[in-house]
């Protein structure tokens, strides 16, 4: 890109006297402008790629921070557990599970033929 700019500067510094020299100078200027446009597109593509990678890194960092908060909350819940309440909740859930199992066993044994008898 810098070499293209240097060539453009040299082209502008050159004095064109004849029509052929002016045409060559004009062609060199247009070629330089085209090269600069291509270089600008390349720089833009690189910036977009870097921006996408930076966005991915920021999302990963945010996910890591969220996971850290979740781990701290879970650890706090385990350390600060109320054993009386935990045992009570466990027994309640165990009773509900046993009742559901007993209901399933009774319903499983039923059929339409048993109902008709």
C-alpha positions in Angstrom: 0.0 0.0 0.0 2.8 2.4 0.9 4.6 1.6 -2.3 1.5 2.4 -4.3 1.2 5.7 -2.6 4.9 6.4 -3.3 4.3 5.5 -7.0 1.3 7.9 -7.1 3.4 10.7 -5.5 6.1 10.1 -8.1 3.5 10.1 -10.9 2.1 13.5 -9.7 5.6 14.9 -9.5 6.4 13.9 -13.0 5.8 16.7 -15.6 4.0 15.4 -18.6 4.6 17.5 -21.7 3.4 15.4 -24.6 0.0 13.9 -25.1 1.5 10.4 -24.8 3.2 11.3 -21.5 -0.1 12.8 -20.2 -2.0 9.6 -21.2 0.7 7.5 -19.5 0.5 9.7 -16.4 -3.3 9.5 -16.4 -3.2 5.6 -16.7 -0.6 5.4 -13.9 -2.9 7.6 -11.7 -5.9 5.4 -12.4 -3.9 2.2 -11.8 -2.7 3.7 -8.5 -6.2 4.6 -7.4 -7.4 1.1 -8.3 -4.5 -0.4 -6.3 -5.4 1.8 -3.3 -9.0 0.7 -3.6 -7.9 -3.0 -3.5 -5.6 -2.4 -0.6 -8.4 -0.6 1.2 -10.7 -3.6 0.6 -8.0 -5.9 1.9 -7.5 -3.8 5.1 -11.3 -3.8 5.6 -11.5 -7.6 5.2 -8.7 -8.0 7.8 -10.4 -5.6 10.2 -13.7 -7.6 9.8 -11.9 -10.8 10.6 -10.2 -9.4 13.6 -13.4 -7.9 14.8 -15.2 -11.3 14.5 -12.4 -13.0 16.4 -12.5 -10.3 19.1 -16.3 -10.8 19.4 -15.8 -14.5 19.8 -13.3 -13.9 22.6 -15.6 -11.5 24.3 -18.5 -13.9 24.2 -16.3 -16.7 25.6 -15.2 -14.4 28.4 -18.8 -13.5 29.2 -19.7 -17.2 29.2 -16.8 -17.9 31.5 -17.8 -15.1 33.9 -21.4 -16.4 33.9 -20.2 -19.9 34.7 -18.1 -18.5 37.5 -21.1 -16.9 39.1 -23.1 -20.1 38.8 -20.3 -22.1 40.4 -20.1 -19.6 43.3 -23.8 -19.7 43.8 -23.8 -23.5 43.8 -20.9 -23.6 46.2 -22.5 -21.1 48.5 -25.7 -23.2 48.5 -23.8 -26.3 49.4 -21.8 -24.6 52.2 -24.8 -22.8 53.7 -27.3 -25.7 53.5 -29.9 -26.0 56.2 -29.7 -29.7 57.1 -33.0 -29.8 58.8 -34.8 -28.3 55.8 -32.8 -30.4 53.3 -33.7 -33.7 55.2 -37.4 -32.6 55.4 -37.5 -31.8 51.7 -35.8 -35.1 50.8 -38.3 -37.1 52.9 -41.2 -35.2 51.3 -39.9 -36.0 47.8 -39.3 -39.6 48.8 -42.8 -40.0 50.0 -44.2 -38.5 46.8 -42.0 -40.9 44.8 -43.2 -43.9 46.7 -46.8 -42.9 46.3 -46.4 -42.5 42.6 -44.8 -45.9 42.3 -47.6 -47.5 44.3 -50.2 -45.8 42.1 -48.4 -47.0 39.0 -48.3 -50.6 40.2 -52.1 -50.5 40.9 -52.9 -48.9 37.5 -50.6 -51.2 35.7 -52.6 -54.3 36.9 -55.9 -52.9 35.7 -57.3 -53.6 32.3 -60.6 -53.2 30.6 -61.4 -56.9 31.1 -60.9 -56.5 34.9 -63.2 -53.5 34.9 -65.9 -55.5 33.0 -65.9 -58.4 35.5 
